[in-house]
Amino acid sequence: MKWSNAGANLPVLRGHNAALVLDLLRAADEDGISRLELAERTGLTPQAVSKITARLRGDGLATEAGRRASTGGKPRTVLRLVPSAAHAVGLHLDRDELTAVLVDLAGTVVASRSRALELDGAVPGVIAAATDEVRALLADGPERVLGVGVGMPGPLDHWSGVPGRVTGAPGWAGVPLRDELAERLGLPVVLDKDTNAAALALALRGRPDGQARGTGAEAAGGSESGVAGGPKAGVAGGPGAGPPGDPGGPEAAAGAQGPEAAEVAPGSGGSGGPGAALAAPSGLGDSGRGGAAAAEALAARHTAGAVDGAAPAFSSVPASDAPGSFAYLHLGTGLGAGLVIGGAVHRGARTGAGEFGHQVVQLDGPVCPCGNRGCIEALCLAAVSRGEIDEAARVLGTGAANLVRLLDVDQVLLGGRTVLADAETFVRGVRAVIGDDAVHVALAETGAYPVAEGAAQLVLAPLFGRMEATGSANRA
């Protein structure tokens, strides 16, 4: 077996600023992006960008992608992400099927496996099957695997990685699934609800807006800010700096900046300062630690909102720059919702938000597997089983309308195998019940494996400084 968690430790990614650069490299695709453009979009100095990109290149995460014509001076060298430099696994434990995907840094599925599954069967057997599928997926795969994201029906505790009384499969209650898989695989593991994973994938589909995530209030340069003007900031053109028109080659930063200059984006305030960034997106795994310990480290990264009491780095994102809000309704073997508010997955205080299918809309309705009567899930699936798709869409629309009124979201996206079987009927029916032209109702534009791909993003998103999208940076 070629893979190991030794390659999961990425010391090159030593800060939030490196993650910003990596995110922009990913967004640039094959066209690449120059160091000068990276500096402009992040608010970092060209010298700081040169230091960061030199480390990224040294670790194989970035490479040169040719040269681009300049308005004056030497053509600029452009850089691009190396998608194959690292991968993550996404695992979807559905009630009747297990799907595992291998995803590269660009979010592309490069391998997949699936098998029949009985989620309500013996728990040890399900865990063994999941372990076997991941191992088989990685048998001939890459050496650097960052971790495994798992999506399954809720309720569950995202922070501890422990399922609750899963509807229709109560035997999962209290099982330490995250730690069990981490120990068996020797890789960090993150557990989340299937609908949250799919919603995360949708939230990340858009490209970064290209703006620095700080407010820019400190951009004028503090004494150690690493931006032009500070007493210890670097000066363009110092020893090792690149030629005019190029902010510097890999060695430019060594002489271009003062010995104590920091790679600080506007608003970050330097290491440990009032606006200190989140912990570096490195160390997703550690070759010297067991899987469970590595999972704890990853979980800590997902739950930490600040460093040394500082406010989260993402707190400075202007509201006008925040991504949109939407509800993703997933109707498959069950019914649930993934909620994205202001660009971040909303889990609630106990990570139980999104149990959309178990709102009661008919007091004397049929018994639901959750124990209540008249739940939307029970009514909707009963209508589907009778072949009454219009009625199923009407019931789904009733719940969607309640959600729109409660949260004031302006997008409702539909997905799941049952919806896909007659997408037009479901979209039309839900739209009719909501009855508000200002609310966009549509089929979600997902990949072939929406939950599994989203589960992989639980591992990848923090690597690119997108922890706020996972919602994990917002834990109180």
Summary of the structure (lengths in Angstrom):
residues: 476
radius of gyration: 23.5
end to end distance: 40.7
largest distance: 79.0
contacts: 1800
relative contact order: 0.16
helix: 37%
strand: 18%
